[in-house]
Amino acid sequence: MIQNDQELKVTQERIVRFESLLAQLRVSASREEFPQVSGSYRREIEKMHAEVMAYLSRHSSETLQVQAAR
């Protein structure tokens, strides 16, 4: 779970890297191996997207409350 704007930035950068790797795999992997080698990247991208959306769906004051409670 993303806790602050710095973690948001890191996660967004990681999504970009993973999407770039996935784009490269589309070209470099064979048709047969692509589903197997791309699956874990796709799942991780989807997980990170969900975390980003969950974080961005909270008002900034809610984020501060979550951090203060810890």
KERO-98853 format. One record per atom (N, C-alpha, C, O, CB): atom name; residue number from 1; z, x, y; residue in three letters. Coordinates in pm, 1 decimal, padded with zeros to 6 digits. Atoms other than C-alpha are relative to their C-alpha. Glycine has a CB too. Example, Ala and Ser with C-alpha at 12.3 -4.5 7.8 and 13.67 -1.06 7.14 Angstrom:
! residues 2
  atom   nr        up      east     north  rest
     N    1   00000.0   00089.0  -00119.0   ALA
    CA    1   00780.0   01230.0  -00450.0   ALA
     C    1   00000.0   00090.0   00120.0   ALA
     O    1   00066.5   00193.6   00118.1   ALA
    CB    1   00124.6  -00099.2   00002.7   ALA
     N    2  -00006.0  -00082.0  -00119.0   SER
    CA    2   00714.0   01367.0  -00106.0   SER
     C    2   00073.0  -00077.0   00109.0   SER
     O    2   00089.9  -00026.1   00219.8   SER
    CB    2  -00141.5   00041.4   00046.2   SER
//
This chain:
! residues 70
  atom   nr        up      east     north  rest
     N    1   00000.0   00084.5  -00117.8   MET
    CA    1   00000.0   00000.0   00000.0   MET
     C    1   00000.0   00089.0   00124.1   MET
     O    1   00077.0   00184.4   00134.7   MET
    CB    1   00122.2  -00096.1  -00000.2   MET
     N    2   00012.3  -00074.4  -00125.2   ILE
    CA    2  -00099.4   00129.8   00341.0   ILE
     C    2   00115.5  -00038.9   00091.1   ILE
     O    2   00140.9  -00157.1   00113.9   ILE
    CB    2  -00137.2  -00027.5   00069.1   ILE
     N    3  -00119.9   00023.6  -00080.5   GLN
    CA    3   00205.1   00167.6   00564.1   GLN
     C    3  -00018.8   00019.0   00149.6   GLN
     O    3   00057.8  -00035.1   00229.3   GLN
    CB    3   00107.8   00089.6  -00046.0   GLN
     N    4   00016.7  -00028.0  -00142.5   ASN
    CA    4   00067.1   00291.9   00895.4   ASN
     C    4  -00145.9   00034.2   00030.0   ASN
     O    4  -00228.6   00044.1  -00060.6   ASN
    CB    4   00092.8   00115.6   00044.1   ASN
     N    5   00137.7  -00024.5  -00041.1   ASP
    CA    5  -00246.3   00368.4   01094.3   ASP
     C    5  -00054.6   00132.3  -00053.0   ASP
     O    5  -00174.5   00143.4  -00078.5   ASP
    CB    5  -00009.6  -00002.1   00150.3   ASP
     N    6   00045.6  -00127.2   00056.0   GLN
    CA    6  -00261.6   00727.2   00968.6   GLN
     C    6  -00044.9  -00019.3  -00145.2   GLN
     O    6  -00149.6   00031.9  -00185.0   GLN
    CB    6   00112.4   00106.7   00008.3   GLN
     N    7   00038.8   00028.5   00138.3   GLU
    CA    7  -00267.6   00606.7   00607.1   GLU
     C    7  -00127.0  -00084.1  -00004.0   GLU
     O    7  -00210.1  -00066.9  -00093.2   GLU
    CB    7   00113.6  -00072.2  -00074.2   GLU
     N    8   00122.4   00079.5  -00010.5   LEU
    CA    8  -00532.2   00352.7   00709.3   LEU
     C    8  -00120.1   00092.0   00019.2   LEU
     O    8  -00221.4   00077.8  -00049.2   LEU
    CB    8   00009.8  -00101.2   00116.8   LEU
     N    9   00109.6  -00092.9  -00028.4   LYS
    CA    9  -00750.2   00631.5   00849.9   LYS
     C    9  -00035.4   00082.6  -00123.7   LYS
     O    9  -00153.1   00099.1  -00155.6   LYS
    CB    9   00037.4   00093.1   00116.6   LYS
     N   10   00023.7  -00080.7   00119.6   VAL
    CA   10  -00710.3   00845.4   00538.4   VAL
     C   10  -00069.3  -00083.0  -00107.5   VAL
     O   10  -00162.5  -00036.1  -00172.8   VAL
    CB   10   00132.4   00057.4  -00054.0   VAL
     N   11   00060.1   00087.2   00101.3   THR
    CA   11  -00794.1   00552.6   00312.0   THR
     C   11  -00144.3  -00032.6   00035.9   THR
     O   11  -00231.2  -00032.4  -00051.2   THR
    CB   11   00081.5  -00129.6  -00015.1   THR
     N   12   00136.9   00028.1  -00042.0   GLN
    CA   12  -01101.4   00464.2   00516.0   GLN
     C   12  -00090.5   00121.3  -00021.6   GLN
     O   12  -00205.5   00105.8  -00062.7   GLN
    CB   12  -00002.7  -00042.2   00147.2   GLN
     N   13   00077.8  -00121.9   00022.9   GLU
    CA   13  -01219.4   00827.1   00498.4   GLU
     C   13  -00025.4   00019.3  -00150.0   GLU
     O   13  -00133.3   00062.7  -00190.4   GLU
    CB   13   00073.5   00123.3   00058.8   GLU
     N   14   00014.2  -00012.0   00145.2   ARG
    CA   14  -01160.7   00826.6   00123.3   ARG
     C   14  -00104.0  -00099.4  -00052.7   ARG
     O   14  -00180.5  -00066.6  -00143.4   ARG
    CB   14   00135.8  -00022.9  -00069.5   ARG
     N   15   00100.8   00098.5   00039.0   ILE
    CA   15  -01368.5   00510.4   00086.8   ILE
     C   15  -00139.8   00054.3   00028.5   ILE
     O   15  -00229.4   00042.9  -00055.1   ILE
    CB   15   00022.3  -00133.7   00074.7   ILE
     N   16   00130.1  -00056.1  -00036.9   VAL
    CA   16  -01656.6   00679.0   00268.4   VAL
     C   16  -00041.0   00109.2  -00099.2   VAL
     O   16  -00155.9   00113.7  -00143.0   VAL
    CB   16   00004.2   00056.9   00144.0   VAL
     N   17   00030.7  -00106.8   00096.9   ARG
    CA   17  -01633.8   00982.9   00037.1   ARG
     C   17  -00039.1  -00057.7  -00135.4   ARG
     O   17  -00137.3  -00014.5  -00195.6   ARG
    CB   17   00120.4   00094.0  -00016.4   ARG
     N   18   00028.9   00059.8   00130.6   PHE
    CA   18  -01625.8   00769.0  -00276.2   PHE
     C   18  -00133.8  -00073.7   00001.5   PHE
     O   18  -00209.2  -00066.9  -00095.6   PHE
    CB   18   00112.4  -00096.2  -00040.8   PHE
     N   19   00129.0   00068.6  -00009.0   GLU
    CA   19  -01918.5   00556.4  -00156.4   GLU
     C   19  -00114.7   00099.9   00001.9   GLU
     O   19  -00220.4   00074.1  -00055.7   GLU
    CB   19  -00005.3  -00088.4   00125.1   GLU
     N   20   00100.9  -00105.2  -00001.1   SER
    CA   20  -02114.3   00874.5  -00088.2   SER
     C   20  -00021.8   00056.4  -00140.4   SER
     O   20  -00135.3   00078.1  -00182.8   SER
    CB   20   00041.0   00112.1   00096.3   SER
     N   21   00011.5  -00047.7   00138.8   LEU
    CA   21  -02037.7   01001.8  -00438.5   LEU
     C   21  -00073.1  -00101.9  -00086.8   LEU
     O   21  -00156.6  -00065.3  -00169.6   LEU
    CB   21   00139.5   00028.8  -00059.1   LEU
     N   22   00064.5   00105.8   00077.0   LEU
    CA   22  -02144.3   00668.6  -00583.3   LEU
     C   22  -00150.0  -00004.6   00030.0   LEU
     O   22  -00231.1  -00023.6  -00060.7   LEU
    CB   22   00064.9  -00136.2   00030.7   LEU
     N   23   00142.0  -00002.4  -00038.0   ALA
    CA   23  -02472.4   00683.7  -00389.8   ALA
     C   23  -00071.5   00118.1  -00066.2   ALA
     O   23  -00186.0   00105.5  -00109.6   ALA
    CB   23  -00014.7   00008.2   00154.1   ALA
     N   24   00059.0  -00116.3   00066.6   GLN
    CA   24  -02535.4   01031.7  -00529.9   GLN
     C   24  -00016.2  -00024.3  -00149.1   GLN
     O   24  -00116.8   00014.4  -00208.5   GLN
    CB   24   00085.8   00124.3   00023.6   GLN
     N   25   00006.7   00029.8   00142.7   LEU
    CA   25  -02459.3   00913.4  -00882.0   LEU
     C   25  -00115.4  -00094.5  -00033.0   LEU
     O   25  -00174.6  -00084.3  -00140.5   LEU
    CB   25   00131.3  -00060.6  -00046.9   LEU
     N   26   00111.0   00092.2   00021.9   ARG
    CA   26  -02717.9   00635.7  -00846.3   ARG
     C   26  -00129.3   00076.1  -00025.1   ARG
     O   26  -00216.9   00029.1  -00097.8   ARG
    CB   26  -00016.2  -00093.6   00119.8   ARG
     N   27   00121.6  -00080.2   00010.9   VAL
    CA   27  -02980.2   00910.5  -00821.3   VAL
     C   27   00010.3   00102.4  -00112.3   VAL
     O   27  -00086.2   00125.5  -00185.1   VAL
    CB   27  -00028.6   00070.4   00132.0   VAL
     N   28  -00012.5  -00112.6   00092.9   SER
    CA   28  -02840.2   01186.8  -01040.3   SER
     C   28   00033.6  -00040.5  -00143.0   SER
     O   28  -00002.9   00031.1  -00236.3   SER
    CB   28   00104.7   00093.8   00049.6   SER
     N   29  -00036.1   00042.9   00135.5   ALA
    CA   29  -02703.3   00992.9  -01338.8   ALA
     C   29  -00117.1  -00075.5  -00062.1   ALA
     O   29  -00196.2  -00139.1   00007.5   ALA
    CB   29   00128.0  -00089.1   00001.6   ALA
     N   30   00104.0   00076.3   00068.6   SER
    CA   30  -02933.1   00849.7  -01600.1   SER
     C   30   00035.1  -00148.3   00003.4   SER
     O   30   00149.9  -00186.0   00026.7   SER
    CB   30  -00017.2   00048.8  -00146.3   SER
     N   31  -00021.1   00144.8   00000.7   ARG
    CA   31  -02976.5   00474.6  -01620.8   ARG
     C   31   00106.3  -00038.7  -00102.4   ARG
     O   31   00185.9  -00129.5  -00078.4   ARG
    CB   31  -00131.9  -00073.6  -00030.0   ARG
     N   32  -00094.0   00030.6   00107.5   GLU
    CA   32  -02774.8   00473.0  -01942.8   GLU
     C   32   00143.7   00040.1   00034.5   GLU
     O   32   00238.0  -00032.6   00003.5   GLU
    CB   32  -00043.4   00069.9  -00127.2   GLU
     N   33  -00135.4  -00048.2  -00028.2   GLU
    CA   33  -02479.8   00676.7  -01816.3   GLU
     C   33   00057.4  -00051.9   00131.7   GLU
     O   33   00178.5  -00045.7   00152.7   GLU
    CB   33   00000.5   00149.9   00001.8   GLU
     N   34  -00046.8   00044.4  -00130.6   PHE
    CA   34  -02460.9   00529.5  -01465.3   PHE
     C   34   00113.0  -00102.5  -00007.2   PHE
     O   34   00213.5  -00084.9   00061.7   PHE
    CB   34  -00114.4  -00057.7   00076.9   PHE
     N   35  -00110.5   00097.1   00003.4   PRO
    CA   35  -02248.8   00224.0  -01555.8   PRO
     C   35   00134.1   00062.3  -00040.1   PRO
     O   35   00239.0   00023.0   00010.9   PRO
    CB   35  -00033.7  -00112.1  -00096.4   PRO
     N   36  -00123.7  -00063.8   00045.5   GLN
    CA   36  -01995.1   00444.9  -01730.5   GLN
     C   36   00058.3   00092.8   00105.5   GLN
     O   36   00179.0   00090.5   00129.8   GLN
    CB   36  -00025.0   00077.6  -00128.1   GLN
     N   37  -00052.2  -00097.6  -00096.1   VAL
    CA   37  -01967.8   00716.4  -01466.2   VAL
     C   37   00029.9  -00063.1   00135.6   VAL
     O   37   00109.1  -00008.9   00212.7   VAL
    CB   37  -00099.1   00114.0   00017.5   VAL
     N   38  -00022.5   00062.0  -00130.7   SER
    CA   38  -01976.9   00478.8  -01170.4   SER
     C   38   00116.5  -00098.9   00000.1   SER
     O   38   00170.6  -00130.9   00106.0   SER
    CB   38  -00125.6  -00070.5   00045.0   SER
     N   39  -00101.1   00104.4   00008.5   GLY
    CA   39  -01720.9   00227.7  -01295.6   GLY
     C   39   00132.2   00035.1   00065.2   GLY
     O   39   00188.2  -00045.7   00139.3   GLY
    CB   39   00023.8  -00033.3  -00141.0   GLY
     N   40  -00130.5  -00037.2  -00056.6   SER
    CA   40  -01408.2   00418.1  -01200.2   SER
     C   40  -00007.7   00015.6   00151.8   SER
     O   40   00087.7  -00017.4   00222.2   SER
    CB   40   00050.7   00130.7  -00063.5   SER
     N   41   00016.5  -00010.7  -00145.4   TYR
    CA   41  -01545.2   00494.5  -00851.9   TYR
     C   41  -00004.6  -00138.9   00062.0   TYR
     O   41   00060.3  -00163.5   00163.7   TYR
    CB   41  -00128.3   00079.1   00035.4   TYR
     N   42   00009.5   00136.3  -00053.5   ARG
    CA   42  -01635.2   00128.5  -00796.4   ARG
     C   42   00135.2  -00068.5   00001.5   ARG
     O   42   00171.3  -00132.5   00100.3   ARG
    CB   42  -00098.6  -00082.6  -00081.5   ARG
     N   43  -00133.3   00062.8   00005.6   ARG
    CA   43  -01292.1   00009.7  -00908.2   ARG
     C   43   00092.9   00057.4   00106.5   ARG
     O   43   00167.4  -00016.8   00170.5   ARG
    CB   43   00062.5   00018.9  -00139.4   ARG
     N   44  -00086.2  -00062.9  -00101.2   GLU
    CA   44  -01116.9   00259.9  -00681.6   GLU
     C   44  -00041.6  -00042.7   00141.1   GLU
     O   44   00043.8  -00067.6   00226.2   GLU
    CB   44  -00005.6   00154.2  -00012.6   GLU
     N   45   00047.7   00046.0  -00130.8   ILE
    CA   45  -01335.8   00162.7  -00385.3   ILE
     C   45   00047.2  -00142.4   00024.8   ILE
     O   45   00095.2  -00173.7   00133.8   ILE
    CB   45  -00154.4   00008.0   00008.6   ILE
     N   46  -00044.3   00139.1  -00014.7   GLU
    CA   46  -01257.3  -00204.7  -00445.1   GLU
     C   46   00150.3  -00007.7   00025.8   GLU
     O   46   00195.4  -00087.8   00107.7   GLU
    CB   46  -00035.9  -00081.1  -00125.6   GLU
     N   47  -00145.3  -00002.9  -00019.5   LYS
    CA   47  -00885.4  -00127.4  -00468.7   LYS
     C   47   00034.0   00044.1   00142.8   LYS
     O   47   00118.4  -00016.3   00209.0   LYS
    CB   47   00066.7   00094.8  -00102.9   LYS
     N   48  -00026.6  -00049.7  -00134.8   MET
    CA   48  -00891.3   00071.8  -00145.0   MET
     C   48  -00042.5  -00101.5   00105.6   MET
     O   48   00027.3  -00120.2   00205.2   MET
    CB   48  -00072.3   00132.8   00022.9   MET
     N   49   00043.7   00104.1  -00093.9   HIS
    CA   49  -01092.2  -00199.9   00033.2   HIS
     C   49   00105.1  -00109.9   00008.5   HIS
     O   49   00135.8  -00157.5   00117.8   HIS
    CB   49  -00136.6  -00059.3  -00043.2   HIS
     N   50  -00102.8   00104.6   00000.5   ALA
    CA   50  -00829.7  -00454.8  -00071.3   ALA
     C   50   00123.6   00045.4   00077.2   ALA
     O   50   00182.3  -00033.4   00151.4   ALA
    CB   50   00038.5  -00037.4  -00144.7   ALA
     N   51  -00114.9  -00052.4  -00072.6   GLU
    CA   51  -00551.0  -00231.0   00061.9   GLU
     C   51  -00026.2   00002.7   00150.1   GLU
     O   51   00061.3  -00031.6   00229.6   GLU
    CB   51   00034.9   00139.8  -00049.7   GLU
     N   52   00036.2  -00002.8  -00142.3   VAL
    CA   52  -00733.6  -00184.8   00392.6   VAL
     C   52   00005.4  -00141.1   00057.4   VAL
     O   52   00061.6  -00162.5   00164.8   VAL
    CB   52  -00141.3   00061.3   00020.3   VAL
     N   53   00001.3   00137.4  -00050.2   MET
    CA   53  -00787.9  -00559.3   00429.2   MET
     C   53   00140.8  -00058.2   00007.1   MET
     O   53   00172.3  -00131.8   00100.5   MET
    CB   53  -00088.1  -00087.9  -00088.6   MET
     N   54  -00138.5   00048.2  -00003.9   ALA
    CA   54  -00424.4  -00633.9   00343.9   ALA
     C   54   00071.6   00056.6   00122.0   ALA
     O   54   00144.1  -00015.6   00190.6   ALA
    CB   54   00075.6   00039.0  -00129.5   ALA
     N   55  -00063.5  -00063.6  -00115.9   TYR
    CA   55  -00309.1  -00386.1   00608.9   TYR
     C   55  -00053.1  -00060.3   00130.2   TYR
     O   55   00024.2  -00092.5   00220.5   TYR
    CB   55  -00024.1   00152.7  -00002.0   TYR
     N   56   00060.0   00051.2  -00122.5   LEU
    CA   56  -00554.4  -00512.4   00870.5   LEU
     C   56   00027.7  -00148.1   00021.6   LEU
     O   56   00009.4  -00198.6   00132.4   LEU
    CB   56  -00148.3   00023.8  -00002.1   LEU
     N   57  -00031.2   00142.6  -00011.2   SER
    CA   57  -00452.5  -00872.1   00801.0   SER
     C   57   00139.3  -00025.4   00055.6   SER
     O   57   00174.0  -00138.5   00089.5   SER
    CB   57  -00013.0  -00066.2  -00134.8   SER
     N   58  -00134.6   00012.4  -00056.3   ARG
    CA   58  -00099.3  -00804.0   00921.9   ARG
     C   58  -00003.5   00039.3   00147.6   ARG
     O   58  -00073.2   00133.0   00186.6   ARG
    CB   58   00102.0   00088.7  -00078.2   ARG
     N   59  -00013.8  -00036.2  -00141.0   HIS
    CA   59  -00014.2  -00800.5   01290.1   HIS
     C   59   00075.1   00132.2   00008.2   HIS
     O   59   00155.5   00163.6  -00079.5   HIS
    CB   59   00074.1  -00111.9   00081.0   HIS
     N   60  -00063.8  -00131.6  -00013.4   SER
    CA   60   00099.1  -00460.4   01415.3   SER
     C   60   00152.1  -00009.8   00002.6   SER
     O   60   00219.8   00082.2  -00043.4   SER
    CB   60  -00048.7   00069.1   00126.6   SER
     N   61  -00145.7   00014.4  -00000.9   SER
    CA   61   00451.8  -00592.6   01470.8   SER
     C   61   00055.0  -00018.0  -00141.1   SER
     O   61   00167.7   00022.8  -00169.0   SER
    CB   61   00041.2  -00118.5   00087.6   SER
     N   62  -00042.2   00014.0   00139.2   GLU
    CA   62   00471.1  -00685.0   01101.4   GLU
     C   62   00004.4   00135.9  -00068.5   GLU
     O   62   00092.5   00161.8  -00150.5   GLU
    CB   62  -00094.3  -00094.6  -00075.7   GLU
     N   63   00002.9  -00134.1   00057.3   THR
    CA   63   00379.4  -00329.9   01008.6   THR
     C   63   00124.3   00076.6   00040.7   THR
     O   63   00183.0   00146.8  -00041.7   THR
    CB   63  -00126.3   00075.5   00043.8   THR
     N   64  -00119.5  -00068.1  -00046.1   LEU
    CA   64   00664.4  -00196.9   01220.0   LEU
     C   64   00123.4  -00051.2  -00071.4   LEU
     O   64   00212.8   00027.2  -00103.2   LEU
    CB   64   00015.7  -00016.6   00149.4   LEU
     N   65  -00113.6   00057.7   00070.6   GLN
    CA   65   00908.4  -00435.4   01052.1   GLN
     C   65   00007.6   00051.9  -00142.3   GLN
     O   65   00116.4   00080.5  -00192.2   GLN
    CB   65  -00008.7  -00151.8  -00000.1   GLN
     N   66   00004.8  -00051.1   00136.2   VAL
    CA   66   00797.3  -00319.9   00708.1   VAL
     C   66   00051.2   00144.1  -00001.9   VAL
     O   66   00130.0   00181.3  -00088.8   VAL
    CB   66  -00144.1  -00008.3  -00057.1   VAL
     N   67  -00043.0  -00139.1  -00005.6   GLN
    CA   67   00846.1   00044.6   00808.5   GLN
     C   67   00147.1   00010.6   00033.4   GLN
     O   67   00215.9   00096.1  -00022.4   GLN
    CB   67  -00081.9   00076.9   00101.6   GLN
     N   68  -00140.5  -00006.6  -00040.4   ALA
    CA   68   01184.6  -00021.4   00970.9   ALA
     C   68   00092.1  -00041.4  -00114.6   ALA
     O   68   00205.7   00005.2  -00123.1   ALA
    CB   68   00024.7  -00089.5   00122.4   ALA
     N   69  -00082.1   00048.1   00112.8   ALA
    CA   69   01310.8  -00196.7   00657.2   ALA
     C   69   00019.7   00108.2  -00105.9   ALA
     O   69   00109.0   00098.0  -00190.0   ALA
    CB   69  -00064.8  -00123.4  -00064.1   ALA
     N   70  -00008.7  -00105.8   00102.8   ARG
    CA   70   01257.6   00118.3   00453.0   ARG
     C   70   00094.7   00108.5   00037.2   ARG
     O   70   00112.5   00203.7  -00038.8   ARG
    CB   70  -00134.4   00060.1  -00025.6   ARG
//
